[in-house]
Amino acid sequence: MEDPPSLNGNSNSFVEFMKAVYRTVDRPVTWFRETVVVPNRPDHVYYHQKFRRVPTIDECYTDDMVCRFEAQQQFNRDKLVDGEIVQLVRQRYKECLISEQPDHTRKCAKLLADFEKVSENFCMKYADLGPFNNVKDAYMKQKHRMLWERRHGKVGTGMKNQDGL
């Protein structure tokens, strides 16, 4: 499409005046944005903040309260992230159930398996800790589960045969 005659070089004085006013307002704003705002803008937004991994509770000394506090905060963040992962996988499974209604058992089987695995892992780590859970209790739960598995086999598979004793 061709430009209107007033913008082809045959412009009248009113159009030239409007362009001059536009440039008078736009150029300082563009200069300020390009030289001040953009270079001083952080590369990431606050909701994509990445925390450094702190030592876990088993790496902290018993009298190091700062390390224990940091481990507790890391545990709380990990629990929130793991909870959101469970919510996302559950939501994907529910959406699959709704959209694939007649054939949902076959088409959503992988999402169901993923949801069961994610929720099993979440419950394995955070269930039975109570409302005031802490990182020390979670670590003790993990230690006890590992000892159980060493002695009796994986939890939920039945106990090992004790004929060797």
C-alpha positions as a Markdown table, in Angstrom:
| # | Residue | x | y | z |
|---|---|---|---|---|
| 1 | Met | 0.0 | 0.0 | 0.0 |
| 2 | Glu | 1.3 | 3.4 | -0.9 |
| 3 | Asp | 1.9 | 6.1 | 1.7 |
| 4 | Pro | -0.5 | 9.1 | 1.8 |
| 5 | Pro | 0.6 | 12.0 | -0.4 |
| 6 | Ser | 1.5 | 14.1 | 2.7 |
| 7 | Leu | 4.1 | 11.6 | 3.7 |
| 8 | Asn | 5.8 | 11.0 | 0.3 |
| 9 | Gly | 7.9 | 14.1 | 0.5 |
| 10 | Asn | 5.1 | 16.4 | -0.5 |
| 11 | Ser | 4.2 | 17.0 | 3.1 |
| 12 | Asn | 2.7 | 20.2 | 4.2 |
| 13 | Ser | 4.0 | 22.4 | 7.1 |
| 14 | Phe | 1.5 | 21.0 | 9.6 |
| 15 | Val | 2.7 | 17.4 | 9.2 |
| 16 | Glu | 6.3 | 18.6 | 9.5 |
| 17 | Phe | 5.4 | 20.5 | 12.6 |
| 18 | Met | 3.8 | 17.4 | 14.1 |
| 19 | Lys | 6.9 | 15.3 | 13.3 |
| 20 | Ala | 9.1 | 17.9 | 15.0 |
| 21 | Val | 7.0 | 17.8 | 18.1 |
| 22 | Tyr | 7.0 | 14.0 | 18.1 |
| 23 | Arg | 10.8 | 14.0 | 17.8 |
| 24 | Thr | 11.2 | 16.6 | 20.5 |
| 25 | Val | 9.3 | 14.4 | 22.9 |
| 26 | Asp | 10.5 | 11.0 | 21.7 |
| 27 | Arg | 14.2 | 11.4 | 21.3 |
| 28 | Pro | 15.0 | 12.4 | 25.0 |
| 29 | Val | 12.8 | 9.6 | 26.2 |
| 30 | Thr | 14.4 | 7.0 | 23.9 |
| 31 | Trp | 17.9 | 8.2 | 24.8 |
| 32 | Phe | 17.1 | 8.0 | 28.5 |
| 33 | Arg | 15.7 | 4.5 | 28.2 |
| 34 | Glu | 18.6 | 3.2 | 26.1 |
| 35 | Thr | 21.4 | 4.8 | 28.1 |
| 36 | Val | 20.1 | 4.7 | 31.7 |
| 37 | Val | 17.2 | 2.3 | 32.2 |
| 38 | Val | 18.1 | -0.7 | 30.1 |
| 39 | Pro | 21.8 | -0.9 | 31.2 |
| 40 | Asn | 20.8 | -0.7 | 34.9 |
| 41 | Arg | 17.9 | -3.2 | 34.7 |
| 42 | Pro | 18.6 | -6.5 | 36.4 |
| 43 | Asp | 18.9 | -9.5 | 34.0 |
| 44 | His | 16.3 | -11.5 | 36.0 |
| 45 | Val | 13.0 | -10.8 | 37.6 |
| 46 | Tyr | 12.4 | -11.3 | 41.3 |
| 47 | Tyr | 10.2 | -14.4 | 40.9 |
| 48 | His | 13.0 | -16.2 | 39.1 |
| 49 | Gln | 15.4 | -15.7 | 42.0 |
| 50 | Lys | 17.9 | -18.6 | 42.3 |
| 51 | Phe | 19.2 | -19.3 | 45.8 |
| 52 | Arg | 22.5 | -21.0 | 46.2 |
| 53 | Arg | 22.4 | -24.4 | 47.7 |
| 54 | Val | 23.4 | -24.4 | 51.3 |
| 55 | Pro | 25.0 | -27.3 | 53.2 |
| 56 | Thr | 22.4 | -29.9 | 54.2 |
| 57 | Ile | 21.7 | -30.7 | 57.8 |
| 58 | Asp | 24.1 | -33.7 | 57.8 |
| 59 | Glu | 27.0 | -31.3 | 56.9 |
| 60 | Cys | 26.3 | -28.9 | 59.7 |
| 61 | Tyr | 28.0 | -29.0 | 63.1 |
| 62 | Thr | 25.7 | -29.5 | 66.0 |
| 63 | Asp | 26.6 | -26.1 | 67.5 |
| 64 | Asp | 26.4 | -24.2 | 64.2 |
| 65 | Met | 23.0 | -22.5 | 64.5 |
| 66 | Val | 23.4 | -20.4 | 61.3 |
| 67 | Cys | 24.1 | -23.5 | 59.2 |
| 68 | Arg | 21.1 | -25.3 | 60.8 |
| 69 | Phe | 18.9 | -22.3 | 60.1 |
| 70 | Glu | 20.1 | -22.1 | 56.4 |
| 71 | Ala | 19.5 | -25.9 | 56.1 |
| 72 | Gln | 15.9 | -25.4 | 57.5 |
| 73 | Gln | 15.2 | -22.6 | 55.0 |
| 74 | Gln | 16.5 | -24.7 | 52.2 |
| 75 | Phe | 14.3 | -27.5 | 53.3 |
| 76 | Asn | 11.3 | -25.2 | 53.4 |
| 77 | Arg | 12.0 | -23.9 | 49.9 |
| 78 | Asp | 12.5 | -27.5 | 48.6 |
| 79 | Lys | 9.2 | -28.5 | 50.2 |
| 80 | Leu | 7.3 | -25.7 | 48.5 |
| 81 | Val | 8.9 | -26.5 | 45.1 |
| 82 | Asp | 8.2 | -30.2 | 45.4 |
| 83 | Gly | 4.6 | -29.4 | 46.4 |
| 84 | Glu | 4.2 | -27.2 | 43.3 |
| 85 | Ile | 5.6 | -29.9 | 41.1 |
| 86 | Val | 3.0 | -32.3 | 42.5 |
| 87 | Gln | 0.3 | -29.7 | 41.8 |
| 88 | Leu | 1.5 | -29.2 | 38.2 |
| 89 | Val | 1.6 | -32.9 | 37.4 |
| 90 | Arg | -1.9 | -33.4 | 39.0 |
| 91 | Gln | -3.3 | -30.5 | 37.0 |
| 92 | Arg | -1.8 | -32.0 | 33.8 |
| 93 | Tyr | -3.4 | -35.3 | 34.6 |
| 94 | Lys | -6.8 | -33.7 | 35.3 |
| 95 | Glu | -6.7 | -31.8 | 32.1 |
| 96 | Cys | -5.9 | -34.9 | 30.2 |
| 97 | Leu | -8.8 | -36.7 | 31.8 |
| 98 | Ile | -11.2 | -33.9 | 30.7 |
| 99 | Ser | -9.9 | -33.5 | 27.2 |
| 100 | Glu | -9.4 | -37.2 | 26.3 |
| 101 | Gln | -12.7 | -38.4 | 28.0 |
| 102 | Pro | -13.7 | -41.6 | 26.1 |
| 103 | Asp | -10.1 | -42.9 | 25.8 |
| 104 | His | -8.6 | -41.3 | 28.9 |
| 105 | Thr | -7.4 | -44.6 | 30.5 |
| 106 | Arg | -5.1 | -45.3 | 27.6 |
| 107 | Lys | -4.1 | -41.8 | 26.6 |
| 108 | Cys | -3.5 | -40.5 | 30.1 |
| 109 | Ala | -1.7 | -43.6 | 31.5 |
| 110 | Lys | 1.8 | -42.0 | 31.4 |
| 111 | Leu | 0.5 | -38.9 | 33.2 |
| 112 | Leu | -1.1 | -41.1 | 35.8 |
| 113 | Ala | 2.1 | -43.0 | 36.3 |
| 114 | Asp | 4.0 | -39.7 | 36.5 |
| 115 | Phe | 1.6 | -38.4 | 39.1 |
| 116 | Glu | 1.7 | -41.5 | 41.2 |
| 117 | Lys | 5.5 | -41.5 | 41.1 |
| 118 | Val | 5.8 | -37.8 | 42.0 |
| 119 | Ser | 3.2 | -38.0 | 44.8 |
| 120 | Glu | 4.9 | -41.2 | 46.1 |
| 121 | Asn | 8.3 | -39.3 | 46.3 |
| 122 | Phe | 6.7 | -36.3 | 47.9 |
| 123 | Cys | 5.0 | -38.5 | 50.6 |
| 124 | Met | 8.1 | -40.5 | 51.1 |
| 125 | Lys | 10.0 | -37.4 | 52.0 |
| 126 | Tyr | 7.5 | -35.1 | 53.7 |
| 127 | Ala | 4.6 | -37.3 | 55.0 |
| 128 | Asp | 4.3 | -38.1 | 58.7 |
| 129 | Leu | 6.5 | -35.1 | 59.7 |
| 130 | Gly | 3.6 | -33.2 | 61.2 |
| 131 | Pro | 2.6 | -29.5 | 60.8 |
| 132 | Phe | 5.8 | -28.2 | 62.5 |
| 133 | Asn | 8.2 | -30.3 | 60.5 |
| 134 | Asn | 11.9 | -29.5 | 60.4 |
| 135 | Val | 14.9 | -30.6 | 58.5 |
| 136 | Lys | 16.3 | -32.7 | 61.3 |
| 137 | Asp | 13.2 | -34.8 | 61.5 |
| 138 | Ala | 13.2 | -35.3 | 57.7 |
| 139 | Tyr | 16.8 | -36.3 | 57.8 |
| 140 | Met | 16.1 | -38.9 | 60.6 |
| 141 | Lys | 13.1 | -40.2 | 58.6 |
| 142 | Gln | 15.4 | -40.6 | 55.6 |
| 143 | Lys | 18.1 | -42.3 | 57.7 |
| 144 | His | 15.6 | -44.7 | 59.3 |
| 145 | Arg | 14.1 | -45.6 | 55.9 |
| 146 | Met | 17.6 | -46.3 | 54.5 |
| 147 | Leu | 18.4 | -48.6 | 57.4 |
| 148 | Trp | 15.1 | -50.4 | 57.0 |
| 149 | Glu | 15.8 | -50.9 | 53.3 |
| 150 | Arg | 19.3 | -52.2 | 54.0 |
| 151 | Arg | 17.9 | -54.8 | 56.5 |
| 152 | His | 14.6 | -55.7 | 55.0 |
| 153 | Gly | 14.5 | -54.7 | 51.4 |
| 154 | Lys | 12.7 | -51.8 | 49.7 |
| 155 | Val | 9.7 | -50.5 | 51.6 |
| 156 | Gly | 6.5 | -52.0 | 50.2 |
| 157 | Thr | 8.0 | -55.1 | 48.6 |
| 158 | Gly | 7.8 | -57.4 | 51.6 |
| 159 | Met | 10.6 | -58.3 | 54.0 |
| 160 | Lys | 13.8 | -60.2 | 52.9 |
| 161 | Asn | 14.1 | -63.8 | 53.7 |
| 162 | Gln | 15.9 | -64.1 | 57.0 |
| 163 | Asp | 17.3 | -67.6 | 56.4 |
| 164 | Gly | 20.9 | -66.4 | 56.7 |
| 165 | Leu | 20.5 | -65.6 | 60.4 |
